[in-house]
Amino acid sequence: EEIQRETAYPDGKVEKVLKNGCHLIFFPNGTWKKVGSDGKTITITFFNGDVKQVMPDQTVIYYYADAKTTHTTYSDGLEVLQFSNGQIEKHYPDGKKEITFPDQTIKNLFTDGQEESIFPDGTIVRIQRDGSKTIEFNNGQRELHTSQFKRREYPDGTVKTVYMNGQQETKYVSGRVRVKDKDGNIIMDTKV
């Protein structure tokens, strides 16, 4: 673009006004700033390679050169971080966070302390504030982990529970209940 006016300041800063209305400001440390002809689009290229862009809608896009990470802040408060390994984090104004990992696993962190992870194979893991965990497998099985027991529920209705003392209890759809001690010895079996 053709330069309309150029001004050199005593502090070493140089400002160039282009015929299209853009302003370019060059700082002695190598940083430079471009103000678009609309006066609202601003790009600052820092001496270390970082780049900050302010868009007309007040969206701010900051690229960290060393980390190869982009941090975008939207006017509604949503922040999106994109990392060089493909990980993407969304930080919502209400405090919720959503992380998409390079393997496409999605982890949601809720403001009340709960977590939810959705894995590429369809498995879903939910962790409550009390530390209990629910796992829903893509084959229809479900597991519940608490401080007292681990329980697996099968699609056919069978429920197997392993207690912290090692005792196992299996309840079948037929009504049969089998209990084993921590060593695997059957201590009760109600065959129907």
Buried (B, 14 or more C-beta within 10 A) or exposed (E): EEEEEEEEEEEEBBBBBBEEEBBBBBBEEEBBBBBBEEEEBBBBBBEEEBBBBBBEEEBBBBBBEEEEBBBBBBEEEEBBBBBEEEBBBBBEEEEEBBBBBEEEBBBBBBEEEEBBBBBEEEBBBBBEEEEEBBBBBEEEBBBBBBEEBBBBBBEEEBBBBBBEEEBBBBBBEEEEBBBBEEEEEEEEEEEE
